[in-house]
Amino acid sequence: MKNFLFSVMFVVFLIFVVAHETTAAIPCDTVVSKAIHCVAFATGEDPMPSAECCSGMRQLDQSAQSVDDKKAVCRCLKSKVGSYNGVQNKFLSAIPDICKIKVGFPISLSIDCDT
């Protein structure tokens, strides 16, 4: 009986882990609403990212817990950044440092979101 109970608990645990890992990634609309305040800095119009930019980036960083979430955020940003003229790598790559966010990989216009 003890082994059966352990087996049931283990299966329940696995179901919880798998269900947690396969939850829907962060919607692109949410990503855009958090990142939109960074456009002026990313294009060089503003000398520093705004407080709203850093706040939105921190919220995205906190929301993107799984690898799939992080990839979804990356794909969304990469697909949308092209619609803003003048976005420059030197500004994009500076946002994590200035906003004190540890991304763990270099940010650029040519980033491969699937690695």
N, C-alpha and C positions, 0 to 999 in steps of 0.2 A: 504493500500500500504506500509506503514511504517513497519508493522509486517511482510509482505511478504519479504521485503528487508532485514530485520533483520534475518529472517529464512534462506534466501539464504546465507547471509554472515556467519551465524553460521555453516551451512552445509559445506561451502567452508573451513572454519577454521578446522572443524573436519576432513575433507579429508586431509588437509595439515598435521595435527598432526599425523593421522594414517599412512599416507605415509612416514612421517619422521621417525616414530618409527619402521617401517617395512623395512627400507633400509637394504641392505645386510651388514652383519657383516664384520669385517676386515678379509681379506684373510689370511690364515695360512702362505703363502709364504711371505707376508709382515711382519707378526709377527716374523717369523724366521730371516728375513734379519735384523730386528731391534735388536733382542735378541742374535744373534750369538756371538756378541762381549763380552757377559757376561759369556761364557762357561769357560774361563780360571779362572775366579774368582770363579764360582760356583763349580768347581772341586778342588779348592784349589791351583791351579798352580800359580796364581797371588795373591799377598797379598791384593790388592784393585781392585774394578771394574775399568776398563779403562774409559777414557772420552767417547769413542765410545759406551761403554755399557750404561753408564748413559744417554747419549744423545738419544740413541735408546729407552731406557725405558721411557724417558720423552716424546718422540714422540708417543709411543704407548699409554701412559697415556692420552695424549691430544687427540689422535684419537679415543680412546674408550670412547665415550660419553654415549651411551645407555647401558642398562643392557645386551642386547643381544651382543653388541660389547665386553663388558668386559668378558662375558661368553665365547665368541669365542676365545678371546686372551688366556684366562685361559685354555680352552680345547686344543688349539693348543700347548701351551707351555708344558702342562702336557703330551701330546702325544709324543712330540719331545724330552723331557728331558731324556727319557729312552735310547735314542740312544747315549748318552754321558756317558761313564764310569766315575764313581767317583763323580758325582754331589752329594753334601751334603746339607741337610736342613739348617745347621747353616750358610752356605754361601748364599744360596737362600734367606733365610729370612732376611739377612742383606742388600741386594741390595736396597730395597726401602728406608731404612734409610740413607744409605751412599749416594745414588743418590738424596736424598731429594724429594722423591715421596710419596704422601699419597695414599696408596692403599685402606685402610679401612678394611682389613682382613688379617689374618696371611698367609704368603706364605710358602708352604711346598710341598714336593713330593706327599703327600697324600691328597692334597686339593680337596674338592668337588666343582667342578666348577658350579654345578647346584643349589647351595644354595645362 
